[in-house]
Amino acid sequence: MHHNGSANVLWFLAGIGLGTAVGVVLAPASGADTRKQIGARAGQAREYVSLHGHEAYDLGRDLYEKGKQLADDAAEMFDEGRRLVEEAEAEAQNA
């Protein structure tokens, strides 16, 4: 669910950038009006990111913790597998 939030933020920002570029090229307004509109949109985007940026940070932290746990679990499984192989080899040599 958090992943969708950060993806939505990125798509939102990409849409603002694309919309701004198209608006500048196709805008019938004067340069001053267009710059005001771009400034207003940039301000809205900045506000959105500042309000929702913590979600992206939290997502990154959660993914890091999950990845770390996965790596720890895999290391434990590897150690257990090695121990079992060593036991089997020892039993085979003693048999």
Secondary structure as a PSIPRED ss2 file (coil, helix, strand):
# PSIPRED VFORMAT (PSIPRED V4.0)

   1 M C   1.000  0.000  0.000
   2 H H   0.000  1.000  0.000
   3 H H   0.000  1.000  0.000
   4 N H   0.000  1.000  0.000
   5 G H   0.000  1.000  0.000
   6 S H   0.000  1.000  0.000
   7 A H   0.000  1.000  0.000
   8 N H   0.000  1.000  0.000
   9 V H   0.000  1.000  0.000
  10 L H   0.000  1.000  0.000
  11 W H   0.000  1.000  0.000
  12 F H   0.000  1.000  0.000
  13 L H   0.000  1.000  0.000
  14 A H   0.000  1.000  0.000
  15 G H   0.000  1.000  0.000
  16 I H   0.000  1.000  0.000
  17 G H   0.000  1.000  0.000
  18 L H   0.000  1.000  0.000
  19 G H   0.000  1.000  0.000
  20 T H   0.000  1.000  0.000
  21 A H   0.000  1.000  0.000
  22 V H   0.000  1.000  0.000
  23 G H   0.000  1.000  0.000
  24 V H   0.000  1.000  0.000
  25 V H   0.000  1.000  0.000
  26 L H   0.000  1.000  0.000
  27 A C   1.000  0.000  0.000
  28 P C   1.000  0.000  0.000
  29 A C   1.000  0.000  0.000
  30 S C   1.000  0.000  0.000
  31 G H   0.000  1.000  0.000
  32 A H   0.000  1.000  0.000
  33 D H   0.000  1.000  0.000
  34 T H   0.000  1.000  0.000
  35 R H   0.000  1.000  0.000
  36 K H   0.000  1.000  0.000
  37 Q H   0.000  1.000  0.000
  38 I H   0.000  1.000  0.000
  39 G H   0.000  1.000  0.000
  40 A H   0.000  1.000  0.000
  41 R H   0.000  1.000  0.000
  42 A H   0.000  1.000  0.000
  43 G H   0.000  1.000  0.000
  44 Q H   0.000  1.000  0.000
  45 A H   0.000  1.000  0.000
  46 R H   0.000  1.000  0.000
  47 E H   0.000  1.000  0.000
  48 Y H   0.000  1.000  0.000
  49 V H   0.000  1.000  0.000
  50 S H   0.000  1.000  0.000
  51 L H   0.000  1.000  0.000
  52 H H   0.000  1.000  0.000
  53 G H   0.000  1.000  0.000
  54 H H   0.000  1.000  0.000
  55 E H   0.000  1.000  0.000
  56 A H   0.000  1.000  0.000
  57 Y H   0.000  1.000  0.000
  58 D H   0.000  1.000  0.000
  59 L H   0.000  1.000  0.000
  60 G H   0.000  1.000  0.000
  61 R H   0.000  1.000  0.000
  62 D H   0.000  1.000  0.000
  63 L H   0.000  1.000  0.000
  64 Y H   0.000  1.000  0.000
  65 E H   0.000  1.000  0.000
  66 K H   0.000  1.000  0.000
  67 G H   0.000  1.000  0.000
  68 K H   0.000  1.000  0.000
  69 Q H   0.000  1.000  0.000
  70 L H   0.000  1.000  0.000
  71 A H   0.000  1.000  0.000
  72 D H   0.000  1.000  0.000
  73 D H   0.000  1.000  0.000
  74 A H   0.000  1.000  0.000
  75 A H   0.000  1.000  0.000
  76 E H   0.000  1.000  0.000
  77 M H   0.000  1.000  0.000
  78 F H   0.000  1.000  0.000
  79 D H   0.000  1.000  0.000
  80 E H   0.000  1.000  0.000
  81 G H   0.000  1.000  0.000
  82 R H   0.000  1.000  0.000
  83 R H   0.000  1.000  0.000
  84 L H   0.000  1.000  0.000
  85 V H   0.000  1.000  0.000
  86 E H   0.000  1.000  0.000
  87 E H   0.000  1.000  0.000
  88 A H   0.000  1.000  0.000
  89 E H   0.000  1.000  0.000
  90 A H   0.000  1.000  0.000
  91 E H   0.000  1.000  0.000
  92 A H   0.000  1.000  0.000
  93 Q H   0.000  1.000  0.000
  94 N H   0.000  1.000  0.000
  95 A C   1.000  0.000  0.000
